[in-house]
């Protein structure tokens, strides 16, 4: 790409450098460090930028603060309004409160209470409206017109994009030898800022964007396809139905590739960050690692920088992710055993599981809803194992020593 073409884009390296000088004293300079274990798993040299260590646990603070600091005194007095279900809301609310700017945040009615409470805790007025972000955005725009508030867009804004681009400056200072940056894409603000800075500083570096399969809006926009998105995803932070006009322009010009990942791979990445790096990543924050796991041919042998962009995940959802990953690894298995319905049958089963080194987490008799004869019963067990090999040993012991009919319901063993 030519220098003339680069300067024609909405945001420049100078914009990002100026943003960094202004906002750096008020943000955490989050670490960007290598992960030996993730590198071994991925077959690439993995560096992680821990943006989940910001005060509000997300990179969104950068763009929000950069936008707020550029408001005039008259605009500050009028106040700001934003539409968000999570990280952008907290970033705007926190820094607006710190700067003494009245803030209103419009959130969908189904927003988890903890996110509403945290946003209000930063001093913002929260308005719950609509079932989707699109409906919340319409209400935010209405209130902005009626009350004269300044709208702070979550991604399609030059100052917001410039603020997000400061992530790349820090990453390339920490690891100038990086070959590729892998960045989650929602509306496109983060990757637009990162690509602008990275390509200006190191033209040969690759920038790869990541979306989940259910929400490939940028992927479709770049190919001129109709935007068809929707459904549940663990990566709700990047579950965006409409990408920005500015961001699409920048991504089209500077981003090398946009890849899609399934939710299952994102879950695995969340679990890996927790188990290996001992850090919490929300679904969107783990999307970069999911891309490396799901598209290994793109990253093999390269120095890869991952942006762990946020760590705001509901604790119940995180617990489910952990347990589901244990099942995928065969460290939890569910089996159904058909036994004669007489005293001592369950005792024999538990003894054999214990002999094989398994730990029974749950047991349930099925006498009515069963295909067994009236003189038999199904016993459903959830068993904790050390590994897939150990799980296979537990099942083999039940079949060979107990002479039971054993069906594995879940856990990846036969």
Buried (B, 14 or more C-beta within 10 A) or exposed (E): EEEEEBEEBBBBBEBBBEBBEBBBEBBEEBEBEBBEEBBEBBBBBBBBBBBBBBBBBBBBBBBBBBBBBBBEEEBBEBBBBBBBBBBBBBBBBBBBBBBEBBBBBBBBEEBBEEBBEBBEEBBBBBBBBBEBBEBBBBBBBEBBEEEEBBBBBBBBBBBBBBBBBBBBBBBBEBBEEBBBBBBBBBBBBBBBBBBBBBBBBBEEBBBBBBBBBBBBBBBBBBEEEEBEBEEEBBBBBBBBBBBBEBBBBBBEBBBBBBBBBBBBBBBBBBBBBBEBBEBBBBBBBBBBBBBBBBBEEBBEEBBBBBBBBBBBBEEEBBEEBBEBBBBBBBBBBBBBBBBEBEEEBBEBBBEBBEEBEBEBEEBEBBEEEBEBEEEBBBBBBBBBBBEBEBBBBBBBBBBEEBEBBBEBEBBBBE
